[in-house]
């Protein structure tokens, strides 16, 4: 079974896109990241999340930039700390986005 890591349902969280297995929306994850939360801290505070699910949320935001424009820098990268190369190593290729998921080097 393939998991759809970011889901959207009009009957759940007023239709706001959220991470599979949690009640955290994509916007909430972006707010955490923009407030300086790195992957380790997000996972510590929200153990129901998975590394790939958080990366999928960041990739979803990149695909819907107009909706999440406040969280993007002028250069197109997401505000706040992203994944290190090591943290991103096990992610599927579609989620290893430089500047969006992986820290810009």
Beta strands, then each sheet from edge to edge (+ up, - down):
strand 1: 6-7
strand 2: 18-19
sheet 1: 1+ 2-
end
